[in-house]
Amino acid sequence: MRETKNISRSRAQESSAAIEKMYITMRHLFNRGFYKPMGISGDTLREALLALRPEIYGNIAEEKVELNGLLYVIERLPMGIEECRFINLTSDEGYSRSHFKAIVPPKRRRNCYRIDEEQMNVEITRGRSDIYDILTHLTFIFIESHKIRNRVLLDDAGEVSRDWMKLEQAVSQTKKLSLVEKEKAISHAANILGRTFEEVLNIYDAFGSEAAPDRFLHVIYWLGKLAIEEIIGNNKRTITFSPILRERLGHHIHGEIWATNIKEVLKENGLLERPIHVISANMHSVMNSIFATNVLKTQFKDKSDFFIYEELSKSGAHEVRNKVQEVALKQGMISVPDSSGTNIDVQIFDTAKINWANSSFPAAKLGDKQPVLIVMDYAFGEQAYETIDELLKPFKKDILLNVESVSIMGKAGILEGGKGDIMIPNAHINEGTADNYFFENELSAEMFEGNDIDVFAGAMVTVLGTSLQNRDLLKFFHESTWGVIGLEMEGSYYQKAIQSASKIRKSVPHDIKVRYAYYASDNPLETGSTLASGGLGTTGVKPTYLITIKILEQIFNSK
């Protein structure tokens, strides 16, 4: 008789199962229409997130409150959401025409509306990834809120600790706290959070703003207060999905409006018949790469191009940015701000109007039919499929677009190397399903060598959300024969849309060229280098422009 083998799962397998469970649960709750995150219906989501223990959420599985993860999440949620017991995810349902003022989180482009003291509406116009993102973040802050409740609630009758009473007094002040008051409040907050005074002091100001310098205390207080009310009064927080959102999601409604707007602008300007190159990037690097050096050469004498790009990237550089934009608008750039709800602005460049002798590409060889560049701002997750799929469709069903190339320049997590390094993929693998998309990348690692930036080439994994990064799973992808070099959120969705348009639906040329290049924003395998550890600052400027210039050199045949 054969001995039964004891089969145990690795942490990577457990993590993979947890991500799949979260993905399926979120879709189920969405179809159901509502759920209570800290009730029975939210159990599976909480358990899966605690099993996964994403790097970005640091100490989520420990008793002490996670501060860096909390800051990362709060910057991506609307101001005041911590006070709301009812969170309603809606489609674009006309609130922009009401008296309600849109609240836009500092690090996520989504319109939110505070309906009353208890309710926050969050507009979802960027597809399912937006829902996964916000539900994961809300699950995290609700778990943290109950850690606060556990530390301050002394009994079932509602008696609270002295630290909590002192925090309540500090939060109830209407004026800005003095230094002494602030430090007293931090001392009490540190006890409540299970953190040192120094740890709280170091992160305190990052939560604040000019209008609300003491927001940190406010966030901690309201998270704890609502968690206490859930236990004492059974007043459970509730997340609902509006009927219109459930009806519209997945039907490319915003993407279709967005793509049609772009094609209408091309038609109005007589550009529909010309060769088209689509570039997914930010709203400054293409414009600056073509025009900035020449426009600003007298102002920044004897300075390198990258020095000029750094100056343009600084937060207060409106004057120099406007100078470059003025020249670009006179030389064929058309600005198409978004009005569709996708939150993806667009710039169209008619290269026939560019004075190449006074540009950064004087050797440009464009042929008879001078190309048109469509530069689109970053999509978010699955939204990449919706937007590119619609953009590559024929205009008015019978006018095919001559799209010669699609170039994707984005930021991604790196698994070998550090912030600011460059990754050149040759395939995208979907996390969870392992669906994979292999392609011939027109860019290669060799093109970027000799610039004092490390370059890595190989496959990349497209993850469900940045907030689901898990060290064990990423380690498996990196160290196994998958040989993954980095992770991002849109690659496989872009490639799926490009392949179907060019190889199956034949709406764009069969031999369409693709270019993918990413610069590293974080390394989730390194403690202290995750996305929660802060932004890139000027480290991202050089790789951003290096990638943009290599893309443009190929389009303009200038090298």
N, C-alpha and C positions, 0 to 999 in steps of 0.2 A: 504494500500500500504506500502510495506516494505521500510524502509529507506536504501539507499545504503551506505554500510560501506566504510569509507575512508581508503583505503589500502596504507600503505607507507612501503618502503623497509628499513630494518635496514642497518647500515654501513657494517656489515658482508656480507649481501646479495649483496650490491652494489659492494663490493670488490671482491666477488666471480664472479659476472658478468663481472667485469673489467678484471680479470685474464683470464676468458674464451674468452673474446673479443680479448685480446692480443694474446692468443694462436692461435685463428682462423685467425686473421689478419696476424700474422707472416707466417703462412702456406700459406695463399693466396698470400702474397707478394713474398714468395719464389717460388711458382708455376708461378707467373707472370714473374719473372726473374730479376727485378730491381725495385727500388722506390727511391723517393726523400724524406728523412726523415722530412725536414721542408717544404715540399710542400703539395699539397692536398692528395697525396697517403700516406703520413705519419701522417695525421691528427688523424686517429683512434687510432694509436699506442700511440701518444702523449696524446690524451684525456684519454685513458684507464690508462696510467701510472700516469697521474695527478689525476685521480679519485681514483686510488689504493693507492697512496702515500706510497710506501714501506718504512719500518722503516730504511732500509739501506741508503736510499736517503734523509733522514732527512727533510730539508726545501725545498724540490723540488717544493712545491706549493706556496712558498713565493717569494717575490721579491729579497731577498738577495741570494747570491750564496752559495750553500751547499758545505762546504770544506771537511768534513770527507768522505762524499759520493763520492766526486770527487777523493780523494786520493784512496779510495777502488777500484774505477773503473779504474783509470789510471794505477794502479799496475797490472791490469788484461788485459790491452790492450798494443799493441806493442809501443815501443818508437817511437815518431814521427807521430803517427796516427792523432794527433791534427792538423798537418799541411796539411793533405791530404783531397782533395775534393772528390776523388773517392776511395771508399773502395770496394774491390772485394773479395767476399767470394768464395774460390775455394776448390776443392778436392785436393788430393796429385797428382799434375799434372807434376811432374818432376823438379820443381824449385830447389830441393836440388842438382841437377846435373848441375846447371848453375853458373854463376859468382855471382848471388845475394846471399848476406849473410843473413842467417836466423836470425830473431829477435824474441827472445822468451820472452814474458812478465814474470816479476819476480814471479807472483802468479798464472799463468795459463800455462799449458804445451801445447802450440800450436805454430807452425812455421809460421812466418809472413815474408813477403818480400816487401821491399820498391822498387817499380818498377821504379818510377821517382819522381820528386818533388811533383807531385799531386796525385800519386796513391799508395795505400797500399794493398797488397794481403794478406789475412788471410786464412790459410789452415784449413779446417774443416774436421777432420778425426775421431771425437768422437761422431758423431750422432747429432740428432736434438737438444738435450739439449745444445750443444755447440752454435748452431745458436740462440736459445732463449736467451742464456746468453749474447752473443755479441750484438745482436740487442737491448736488454733491456739496456745494458750499453751505447751503442751509442745513443739511444734515449735520455737517461738521459743527456749525455754530450752536446748533441745538444740543449736540452732545456736550460741547464745552459749557453751555449754560447750566446743564444739570450737574456738571462738576462743581460749578460755583454754588449751586443750591445745596449740594451735599456737604459743602464746607461751612455754610452759614446757617442752615436750618437745624435747630437743636432738638426739636421734637415735633410730633404730629399736630400739636395745637398751634403751631406757627411761631413759636419763640425763636428769635434770631440772635446771632452772636453780636457782641459789642462792635466788632470790626464792621459788620454790615450796617449797624445803626449810624456809625461815624461816616461811612461811605455815603449813606443816604443823605446825611446832613450836608456833605460837601457837594453832592450833585444838585441838591435843591437850591443852592446859591445861584442867583441870577447874574452876578458880576463875575469877572475873571478872578480866579483864585490868586491870592498873593503867594509868594514863594514859600512862606511858612505853612500856609493852608494847604498848598499843593503837596508839599513834602509830607505833611501829616496824613493827607488822604492817600498818598502813594504807599505809606507805611501800612495803613489798614488794608489797602487793595492787595499788597504783596502777601499779607497773611491769608487773605481770602483765596488768592490764586495759587498759593503754594510755591511762590517765587521769591527771590531775594529782592530787597529794596533796589539794588543796583540794576537788576534785570528789568524791573518795571520802569525805573527812571530812564534807562537807555532807549526804551521803545515808546515812551509816553508821547513825545512831541510828534512822532511819525503818524500817530492817529489824529492829531489835531490839525486845525486850519486857522486862518486869521479870524474867521467868524466864530469858530468853536475850538479854542485852544485846549480846553479840558475834555475833549470828546472821549478820550480813553476811559475816564471814570464813568462817563455817561453810558458808553457801550457795555462795560462790565456790569453796571448797576441794572440796566434794563434787561440784559440777558438773564441775570440772576433773578430779577423780580418776576419775569414771566414764567421762569422755571418753578419758582416757589408757588406761584398762583396755580400752575398745572397740578402740583401735588396737593396743596391745601384746598383749593376750591374746585379742582378738576376742570379748570378752564384751559382745555387743550388748544395749542396753536394748530391752525389748519391751513393747508395749502390747497388751493382749488385751481382748476384749469377751465377757462371759460369755454362754453359750447362752440363759439366761433373759432377759437384757437384749435380745438379738437377737430373741427370740420375742415379747417384750411391747411393744417400742417401736412407737409409732404406733397403738396400740389403745386409747388413752384410759383405760387401767386406773386410773391415779391420779386423773385428772380426774373420772371417773365416781363413784369413792368420795367424792371431795371434794364434788361437787355434790349427791349423794344425802344426805350428812351435813347440808348446809345446808337442804335441803328438809325433812328429818326434824325439824330444829329449828323451822322455820317451822310445820310441822304441829302439833308439841307445844304451841306457843304460840298456836295459832289464827290464824296470820298468812297462810296460803296463799291465802286468797280476796282479800286486800287488794291495792291497787295497789303495785307493787314498783319501786324505783329502784336500779339497780346502779351502784356507784361503785368504780372501780379507783383506789386512792390508797394512802397509807401508813396506818399504824395509829394515827395521832394527830390528823391535821389536821381530820377531820370532827368527831370528839369534842370537840376543843379549840375549834373554830369555834362549836359550839353552846353549850358550857357554860363554857369557861375564864374568859371576861371576868367573868361574874357571880360565879363561885366565888372568884376571886382578886382582886376589885376592892378589898377592904379591905387586902389584903397589898401591892398595887401601886397605891396611891392616885395619882390624877392621871397615871397612865402610859397611853400609847396601847395599843390592842389588839395592835398588831404588836410592841411592847416585851414584852408578856406572852407572846406566841407565841415570841419569841426566848428568853426565860427558860426556857420549857417545853422548848425544843429543846436546851438545854445538857446536856452529858453527865452532870453530877451532879445534875440536877433531879428526882430520884426522888420527893422529898417532895411538891412541888407537882403533879407529874404524877399521883401517887396520889390527891391531893385531888379533882382533876377526874374521875378514873376512878370514884371512889366515888360521886360525884353522878350520873355518867352511868349506872352500873349500877343505881342506885335509880330512875332515870327512863327505863327501857325499853331500855337497851343490853344486848345479850346477846353475850358474848365466845365465839367458837368457834375455839379454837386448832386448828391443823392436826394431823390424825392420819392423813392419807391418803398422805403422802409428797410432796405437791405443794410443800410449804413455803410455802403461802399461807394465812395466818391470816385470819379473817373477824370482823367485828363486824356485828350486826344491830340496827337502831334501830327500836323501835316508837314512832312519833311520837305515838300516842294517849296515851302516858304521860309525855310531856315537858311540864314546866311552862313554857309559852312566855313568860309574863310575866317570868320570871326567866332567860330565855335571851338569846342575841344576836340572835334573830329574833322580837321581840314582835309583829310585824305579820304573822306567818305565817297564810296562809289555805289550809287543807288540805281543805276540803269535808267531805262526810259520811263517805266511806271514807278514813280517814286513812292516808297511805302508810307503807310499810316501806322502810327503807334497808338494802341489803346492801353493806357496805364491804369490798372484798377487797384484800389486799396486792398488791404488784406481781407480775405474772407475768413469765416470762423467755422472750422470743422466741416461738417456735412454740407454747409452752405456753399463750399467750393464746388461741389457737384452741381447744385442747383444753378449757380450763376454761370459757370462755364458751359454747362449743358444748354442753357437758354441762349447764351451769346453765340454759340457755334451753330445754332439752328438757322435755316434760311430766313431772310426778311420777307414778310408777307407771303410765306409758304413757297415762293418760287424763285427768289433772288438769292443765289448761293454766295456766301462770303469767301473770298480768296484769302483765307487765314494761312499764312506761310509758317508761322511759328507761335508757340505759346511758351513763355519763359516765366518761371516761378522763382522769385527771390524772397526768402523768408527767414525767420529765426526759429531755432529748434534747440532741443536739449541734446547734448553730446555725451557719448558714453566712454570716450577715450580722448583726453585733451581737456581744454578749459574754455572759459568765456572768451568770445572773440575769434575762436578758430573757425575754419570753414569746412563744410561737409558737401561732397559731391555724390549724390546717390545714383545707383544704376537700377534700383527697384524699390517699390514701396510695398510693405507688408501690413495688412490690416490686423491690428491687435484684436484678439478674441476669436476671429474667424480664420486667420492665417491666409485669407485671400491675398494673392500677390500680383503685382503689376510690374513686369520687367519692361525696360525701355532703353533705347539708344540715346544717351544724354549727349547733346552737342558740346556741353562743357566737360572738361576733364581736370583732374587734380593738377596735372603738369602746368596748365595755363596759369595757375595761381602761385606757383613756386617762386621763391626769390623775393618775397614781399614781407619777410619776417612774421609770417602768420602760418601756423601749422594747418595742413590740409589733409583731410581724410576722405577716402572713397570707399563706397560699399552700399549695402542695402540700408534702408531706413524703415522704421516702424511708424505707422500712422495710429496714434492712440485716440481713445474715446474722449479724453480730456486731460488737460495739464494737471488737474487735481487728482488724477488717478495714477500718477507715477509711483511705481513700486520697485524698490531696489532689487528684490529677488527675481522678479519677472524680467526686468531690464538686464540684469546680470545674465540670465539664461539666454535672452536674445543676443546679447553681445558675445558671450563666451562659447555658445554652441555653434553648430555649422551654419546657422542663420547669419552669423557674423555682422550683426547690425551695428552701425556706427552712431546712430542718433535716433531721436524721436521727434515727431511733429504731429500736427492735427489735420492737415489738409491734402497731403501729397497723393494718397491713393484715390481720393475723391476727384481731384483734378484729372488724374490719369484715366480714371474710369470714364469721365465725360469726353476726354480727348479721343480715347480709343473708340468709343461707340460712335462719335461724330465722324471720324476719319475712316474707320475700318468697316463699320456696319451700315451706318445711316448715309454715308457718302455726302454729307452736307458741307464738308471742308475737304481740301486735297488729301489724298491717300498718304502722301509722303510728308505730311506736316512735321516740322521739326519741334522737338521739345528740349527745354533747358531747365534744369533744376539745380539750385545751389542754396545752401543755408549757412547762416553764421550762428555760432553757439551763444545762447543766452544764459545757459546754466549747464551744470553737470549733476544730474540727480543721483549719481552713484557716489558723489563726494559730499560728505557732511559739510554744511556751510556754503555749498555752491548750488543749492537748489533755487528754484524761482523765488521762494520765500525769503532768500537772503538779499534781495534787492536787485535793482536794475543794472544795466550794462554801463550807463553813463557814456563817456566818449569812447569807451573800448569798442563799441559797436559801429562807430563811424567808418573806420578804415575798411573792415570787411564788407559793410553795406555798399560802399561806393566801389570797392574793387570788383564785387560781383556785378553791380550795375554796369560798370564800364566794360567788362568782358562780354556781357550780353549785348550791349550797344555796338561794340566793335564787330561782333558777328553779324548783326542786323545791317550795319552800315558798310560792311566789307572794308573796314578801314585798317585791317592788319593782315 
